[in-house]
């Protein structure tokens, strides 16, 4: 009797799971910088449009060597940290309550829906009247800007938790608090962390807007000064600092996702 030939079946359990590919993003970034450098040196790109990346790098080096980089960066980081912590912590707390309690959602959902589409920058003059031109108005603007997207992302994430798991926990006799702590919050955590990326990006945008009004030091004030003098090297140096800040915050959230969501495999 002839032997049956078996063909190995490849493992397909990974689904659409993405794998980390190192170095590609850095290579693309280096290529773009090299193209801009070539374009500005060859004359294909006007010097009045974009400065040379090498000149921007020299400006950043001079900023760091003179100590002015930290003079502007430290106040910006402190404002972003305080405002974001206030807005995000309040947003997560209220978002969880809205996701768990129908009465809370019925009362606060219209308020959040009314606040969400308002351009927060437009409220800056009002915050200056309420909290003064010092740090209070900047904290309030960043807090409100990070609060509304965090609320929406949080109670949306609570809504997407599989109700089958909740019913399973109830069938095993878990009390309400244990279900929230062991099922609802871990299930909502991916959506909450994704919402934090948007919230912190909005916080950085509002930080710059707040520092352009009544701030002596800060990245926004530095960019405003450079723009008023039409100093493109300094202006783009400030933009690079903001971009680096965005990359660092995104990387920090990615690190938290890998640690907190390791159970997803």
C-alpha positions as CSV (number, residue, x, y, z in Angstrom):
1,X,0.0,0.0,0.0
2,X,1.6,3.3,-1.0
3,X,2.5,5.7,1.7
4,X,0.6,8.9,1.9
5,X,2.6,12.1,1.4
6,X,1.9,14.8,3.9
7,X,2.4,18.5,3.1
8,X,3.2,20.7,6.1
9,X,0.6,23.3,6.7
10,X,2.1,26.8,7.6
11,X,1.0,28.3,10.9
12,X,-1.7,30.9,10.4
13,X,-2.5,31.7,14.0
14,X,-0.8,35.0,13.8
15,X,-3.7,36.6,11.9
16,X,-2.8,40.2,10.9
17,X,-0.4,40.6,13.7
18,X,2.2,43.2,12.7
19,X,5.9,42.7,13.3
20,X,8.4,45.3,14.3
21,X,10.8,46.3,11.5
22,X,13.7,48.2,12.8
23,X,15.6,50.9,11.0
24,X,13.2,51.6,8.1
25,X,11.7,54.7,9.7
26,X,15.2,56.1,10.4
27,X,16.3,55.3,6.8
28,X,13.3,57.1,5.3
29,X,14.0,60.1,7.6
30,X,17.7,60.3,6.6
31,X,16.7,60.0,2.9
32,X,14.3,62.9,3.2
33,X,16.9,65.1,5.0
34,X,19.5,64.2,2.3
35,X,17.1,65.1,-0.5
36,X,16.3,68.5,1.2
37,X,20.0,69.1,1.7
38,X,20.8,68.3,-1.9
39,X,17.9,70.5,-3.1
40,X,18.9,73.5,-1.1
41,X,22.6,73.3,-2.1
42,X,21.8,72.7,-5.8
43,X,19.3,75.6,-5.9
44,X,16.3,73.4,-6.7
45,X,14.8,74.6,-3.4
46,X,15.0,78.3,-2.7
47,X,16.8,79.4,0.4
48,X,13.8,81.6,1.2
49,X,11.6,78.5,1.3
50,X,13.6,76.0,3.3
51,X,16.9,76.3,5.1
52,X,19.7,73.7,4.7
53,X,19.3,70.9,7.2
54,X,23.0,71.2,8.0
55,X,22.4,74.9,9.0
56,X,19.5,73.8,11.2
57,X,21.7,71.2,12.8
58,X,24.3,73.9,13.5
59,X,21.7,76.1,15.1
60,X,20.5,73.3,17.3
61,X,24.1,72.6,18.3
62,X,24.6,76.3,19.2
63,X,21.4,76.3,21.2
64,X,22.5,73.3,23.2
65,X,26.1,74.6,23.7
66,X,24.9,78.0,24.9
67,X,22.3,76.5,27.3
68,X,19.4,78.3,25.6
69,X,17.9,75.0,24.5
70,X,17.2,74.0,28.1
71,X,16.2,77.6,28.9
72,X,13.3,77.2,26.4
73,X,12.8,73.4,26.7
74,X,12.4,73.0,30.5
75,X,9.4,75.5,30.8
76,X,7.7,73.9,27.8
77,X,8.1,70.4,29.3
78,X,6.8,71.5,32.7
79,X,3.7,73.2,31.1
80,X,3.0,70.2,28.9
81,X,3.4,67.8,31.9
82,X,1.2,69.7,34.3
83,X,-1.5,70.5,31.8
84,X,-1.5,67.0,30.3
85,X,-1.6,65.2,33.7
86,X,-4.6,67.3,34.8
87,X,-6.5,66.9,31.5
88,X,-5.7,63.2,30.9
89,X,-6.3,62.0,34.5
90,X,-9.7,63.8,34.6
91,X,-10.5,62.5,31.1
92,X,-9.8,58.9,32.0
93,X,-11.8,59.2,35.3
94,X,-14.8,60.8,33.7
95,X,-14.6,58.6,30.6
96,X,-14.7,55.4,32.7
97,X,-17.7,56.7,34.7
98,X,-19.5,57.5,31.5
99,X,-18.7,54.0,30.2
100,X,-20.0,52.3,33.3
101,X,-23.0,54.4,34.4
102,X,-25.8,55.3,32.1
103,X,-26.9,58.3,34.2
104,X,-23.4,59.8,34.1
105,X,-23.3,59.4,30.3
106,X,-26.7,60.9,29.8
107,X,-25.7,63.9,31.8
108,X,-22.2,64.5,30.5
109,X,-22.2,63.2,26.9
110,X,-23.9,66.4,25.6
111,X,-21.4,68.6,27.5
112,X,-18.5,66.6,26.0
113,X,-20.0,66.7,22.6
114,X,-20.4,70.5,22.9
115,X,-16.8,71.0,24.0
116,X,-15.1,68.6,21.7
117,X,-15.4,70.5,18.4
118,X,-14.5,73.9,19.8
119,X,-11.0,75.0,18.7
120,X,-9.3,75.3,22.1
121,X,-6.9,77.9,20.8
122,X,-9.9,80.2,20.4
123,X,-10.5,80.0,24.2
124,X,-7.0,81.2,25.0
125,X,-8.0,84.9,25.4
126,X,-10.8,83.8,27.7
127,X,-8.4,81.7,29.8
128,X,-6.1,84.7,30.0
129,X,-8.9,86.7,31.5
130,X,-9.9,84.0,33.9
131,X,-6.4,82.7,35.0
132,X,-4.1,85.5,34.1
133,X,-1.3,85.7,31.5
134,X,1.1,83.6,33.6
135,X,1.2,79.8,33.9
136,X,-2.4,79.2,34.9
137,X,-3.9,80.0,31.5
138,X,-1.4,77.7,29.8
139,X,-2.1,74.8,32.1
140,X,-5.9,75.3,31.7
141,X,-5.6,75.4,27.9
142,X,-3.5,72.3,27.7
143,X,-5.7,70.5,30.3
144,X,-8.9,71.2,28.3
145,X,-7.3,70.3,25.0
146,X,-6.2,66.9,26.3
147,X,-9.4,66.3,28.4
148,X,-12.0,66.1,25.6
149,X,-10.2,63.5,23.3
150,X,-9.3,61.4,26.4
151,X,-12.9,61.3,27.6
152,X,-14.2,60.3,24.1
153,X,-11.5,57.6,23.7
154,X,-12.0,56.2,27.2
155,X,-15.7,55.7,27.2
156,X,-15.5,54.5,23.7
157,X,-12.9,51.9,24.8
158,X,-15.1,50.8,27.7
159,X,-18.0,50.3,25.3
160,X,-15.9,48.0,23.1
161,X,-15.1,45.6,25.9
162,X,-16.5,42.2,25.1
163,X,-19.7,41.8,27.1
164,X,-19.3,38.0,26.9
165,X,-16.3,38.3,29.2
166,X,-18.3,40.4,31.6
167,X,-21.1,37.9,31.7
168,X,-18.6,35.1,32.2
169,X,-17.2,37.0,35.2
170,X,-20.7,37.4,36.6
171,X,-21.3,33.6,36.2
172,X,-18.1,32.9,38.2
173,X,-19.5,35.1,41.0
174,X,-17.1,38.1,40.6
175,X,-18.4,41.3,42.3
176,X,-18.9,44.5,40.4
177,X,-15.6,46.0,41.4
178,X,-13.6,42.9,40.5
179,X,-15.3,42.9,37.0
180,X,-14.3,46.5,36.5
181,X,-10.7,46.0,37.7
182,X,-10.0,42.6,36.1
183,X,-12.1,42.7,32.9
184,X,-13.3,46.2,31.9
185,X,-10.2,48.2,32.5
186,X,-7.7,45.8,31.0
187,X,-10.1,45.4,28.0
188,X,-10.4,49.2,27.6
189,X,-6.7,49.9,28.0
190,X,-5.7,49.5,24.3
191,X,-8.2,52.1,23.3
192,X,-7.3,54.4,26.1
193,X,-3.6,54.3,25.2
194,X,-4.4,55.0,21.6
195,X,-6.4,58.0,22.6
196,X,-3.4,59.3,24.6
197,X,-1.4,59.6,21.5
198,X,-4.0,62.0,20.0
199,X,-4.4,63.8,23.3
200,X,-0.6,64.5,23.8
201,X,-0.3,65.6,20.2
202,X,-3.1,68.1,20.7
203,X,-1.4,69.1,24.0
204,X,1.9,69.9,22.1
205,X,0.0,72.0,19.6
206,X,-1.8,74.0,22.3
207,X,1.5,74.4,24.2
208,X,3.0,76.2,21.3
209,X,-0.1,78.4,20.9
210,X,-0.1,79.3,24.6
211,X,3.6,80.1,24.6
212,X,3.2,82.4,21.7
213,X,1.0,84.6,23.9
214,X,2.7,86.1,26.9
215,X,5.6,83.7,27.4
216,X,9.2,84.9,27.6
217,X,10.7,81.4,27.5
218,X,9.4,78.2,25.8
219,X,9.6,76.5,22.4
220,X,6.5,78.5,21.2
221,X,8.1,81.8,22.2
222,X,11.3,80.8,20.5
223,X,9.5,80.0,17.3
224,X,7.6,83.3,17.4
225,X,10.8,85.3,17.9
226,X,12.5,83.5,15.0
227,X,9.4,84.0,12.7
228,X,9.3,87.7,13.5
229,X,12.9,88.0,12.5
230,X,12.4,85.7,9.5
231,X,15.3,83.6,10.8
232,X,14.4,80.3,9.1
233,X,17.3,78.3,10.7
234,X,16.0,79.2,14.2
235,X,12.4,78.7,13.2
236,X,13.0,75.2,11.8
237,X,15.2,74.4,14.8
238,X,12.2,75.0,17.0
239,X,10.0,72.9,14.7
240,X,12.6,70.0,14.9
241,X,12.5,70.3,18.7
242,X,8.7,70.0,18.7
243,X,8.9,67.0,16.3
244,X,11.4,65.3,18.6
245,X,9.1,65.9,21.5
246,X,6.3,64.3,19.6
247,X,8.4,61.3,18.7
248,X,9.5,60.9,22.3
249,X,6.0,61.0,23.7
250,X,4.8,58.5,21.1
251,X,7.7,56.2,21.9
252,X,6.9,56.5,25.6
253,X,3.3,55.4,24.9
254,X,4.5,52.6,22.7
255,X,6.8,51.4,25.6
256,X,3.8,51.5,27.9
257,X,1.7,49.5,25.5
258,X,4.3,46.8,25.2
259,X,4.5,46.5,29.0
260,X,0.9,46.9,29.9
261,X,-0.6,45.0,27.0
262,X,1.9,42.1,26.9
263,X,-1.1,39.7,27.7
264,X,-2.3,40.2,24.1
265,X,0.6,38.1,22.9
